[in-house]
C-alpha cells in the first residue's frame, strides 16, 4: 500500500505551487535504449503541472511541504495515449446502426443522447485506465464540444479531435442532423467542408477513404489530395482511413500524414514503405476492432478482467442482447453470426504488417478505434497492446508506441516521457509492465497535469446505469 505524507527538505518554490514527490520508483524510459531504459530507486518531483526533476532518490531532495507518494516497489511510466477513438460511439451494440440496425431495441437517437449524457463518466474511465490523452479521429461537429468539455474538466484526458469524416460513401443511418460522416463527390466540395471545419480549430482533418469495385480510384485520390492540400495550407495534418494496400498507397500519394488503421488485405510492399517513409507518417494498427465486432455480433463478447474493473458498466451491460430477444427478429448479419457462433480468427495480415512497418522505421502509434461495437472506451487499450505484442513487438516497443510515439499523434511534444520539463501525465504501477503488459491495467495512481487520481475513486461515479 502506498503511503502519502509530507516530508521536510529545503527547496525553493513558490508558496502557491503544489508539489508532489514520487519517491523510490523504478522509472521506465521507452524513448531511451539499453540500460538507460530502467532507472531504479528514482524520485520524481512534480511542481504544478510539470515534472521539475527526475533522479536517483539518494541525490534528489524532496522539498519542504511536498505531498510524497512512497513508490518503493512500484513502476512509473508516462501516461498512455490512445491515438484512435470516437466519442460519438459508445462501444455497445446500438452505436453503429449502419453496421447492424437494432433501432427496434434502442433507437439510435437515444443511443447518442446516452453517449453525450455519460461523457463525464467516459472521461473518468480513460483516466482510470491510465489513458491521459486521446485522439478522436472523426465525428459530428459536437466533437469539438467534447474537446472543450475535456479542457474544462479536471478529471479528463487531453483530447485532440476533428469534425465529420470526409467520405466516399454515405452513412444516412448515422445522420441525426449533425452527421459524423459526409459524402463528398468533388475536390471543391472537399475544400469547402475543410473550410467549414477550420473555425472550430480541428487538430487534423480526416478522410474516410472507401474504395469499392467499379469506383474511379484516380477521381477519389483527387478528392483526398484536395482535402490534404486544404488541411496542409491551414497547418493541419491529414488523417486517412485506408485499409487496403492500393488505397493506402493512393492516400500516401495524395498527402496522408496519419494512416489510422492497418493495411488489412495484403502484405505491405516496398512501394508502400517508400511512400510512408517519404511522408514520415504515423501508422496506427487498430488490431482488435474487427475482433470486437465479431465477438459482439456473434454473442461471444465477454469482458476481460481489466474491462470488468475499469470499463463503463453501462456499456458492458449493453454489449449483450436483452434476455428473451428472438434471433429471428435480429438483422440477418447478426442472426447469422449468432447461429454460427464461431471464434473469430486473429487478423494475421495486419499483425504481420505491423512488424514490417515497425522494422522499416515507420512511426507506429497505439490506437484502439474505441467506441466501435465491442471496443469499449478506456481498457480496450490493454487488448490492443496485447495483440501488438503477439504480433511480434517487444513490450518496450509497445510501450513506446503508446507513450513517446503517441505524443506525436496529439502534437504535444511535452508528453510521452518522464523527464524534467515535461507535462506531469504519469502512471504509478503496482508491477513491472515490461514483465507483463497486463500490469499496465494496475495503476495505484494516475497523474494528469500533476493532479493525482486514484482509479478506484474515479470509477465510483460510474455505477449508475443510463436507461436506453
Beta strands, then each sheet from edge to edge (+ up, - down):
strand 1: 4-7
strand 2: 19-28
strand 3: 38-47
strand 4: 50-56
strand 5: 66-70
strand 6: 75-78
strand 7: 80-85
strand 8: 131-136
strand 9: 158-161
strand 10: 165-167
strand 11: 181-183
strand 12: 204-208
strand 13: 237-241
strand 14: 258-259
strand 15: 282-284
strand 16: 363-365
strand 17: 426-429
strand 18: 443-448
strand 19: 451-453
sheet 1: 1+ 5- 2- 3+ 4-
sheet 2: 1+ 5- 2- 6- 17+ 18- 19+
sheet 3: 7+ 8+ 9+
sheet 4: 11+ 10+ 12+ 13+ 14+ 15+ 16+
end
